[in-house]
């Protein structure tokens, strides 16, 4: 309650408020406010809250995702804590990507070291993982690379630190909308694990508005599972989904 905004930020905050107000006026005028009616904005101000509170701020991100008719079309991932902030922006339909990434592995965005002597690096949460994921990592002969936050893990994929990540627990839309759009713009993918295992289809999330009395099926627990795959890995292996079995992947490391 005693926190105060630094005086040096006053002018910048006022400028942003004025720009937002002007944008609001334009939206109201153009097509009677219908121009952006098909868009939904997802914002996560702190992705990786646990890491933020436990001194692992380099693993935290700020996420912005834009979905049109339920499909993620653009996103921003921003790591604000490193001395040189890191970020990635992507919009697949515009063929646009831009970034400032830690490709030299100089920022501690994971809790243990990348291992280049194994069959790849399998990103996981910092906490406890399920027996399914644990056995899968061991079966593939991959290094378990721990880290926090969906946005951070996607940036780790783009930076080449990790090869894949399976989230086998519930996940929120504000966690995945921006990262999914960014990852897909770079050529990677985020797909539902349940569908891959059941019929080997690569189906991404949808981000539909919830109508009163209805629901977005992607919020069901059985669908709140995903596989994140980095662009190079996706380009080399995305056509081979036959390796997914009732247990998981084969040792060929394909998806």
LINVENVEN-V496730 format. One record per pair of residues at least 24 apart in sequence whose C-alpha atoms are under 6 Angstrom apart, sorted by the first residue. I is the first residue (numbers start at 1). J is the second residue. If there is no record, write none. Layout:
I&J + I&J
This chain:
38&68 + 38&69 + 39&67 + 39&68 + 40&66 + 40&67 + 41&65 + 41&66 + 42&174 + 43&174 + 44&174 + 47&149 + 48&148 + 48&149 + 57&81 + 58&82 + 58&109 + 59&109 + 59&148 + 59&152 + 61&151 + 63&178 + 64&178 + 65&177 + 65&178 + 70&206 + 70&207 + 70&208 + 71&206 + 72&177 + 72&181 + 73&181 + 74&181 + 75&178 + 75&181 + 75&182 + 76&178 + 89&182 + 90&182 + 90&185 + 91&185 + 92&185 + 103&159 + 110&146 + 110&147 + 111&146 + 111&147 + 118&142 + 121&145 + 121&162 + 121&163 + 122&162 + 122&164 + 122&165 + 123&162 + 123&165 + 140&251 + 151&179 + 157&230 + 163&230 + 164&228 + 164&229 + 165&227 + 165&228 + 166&226 + 166&227 + 167&225 + 167&226 + 168&225 + 169&225 + 170&221 + 170&224 + 171&224 + 187&231 + 188&229 + 188&230 + 188&231 + 188&234 + 189&228 + 189&229 + 190&227 + 190&228 + 191&226 + 191&227 + 192&225 + 192&226 + 193&225 + 193&226 + 193&227 + 200&241
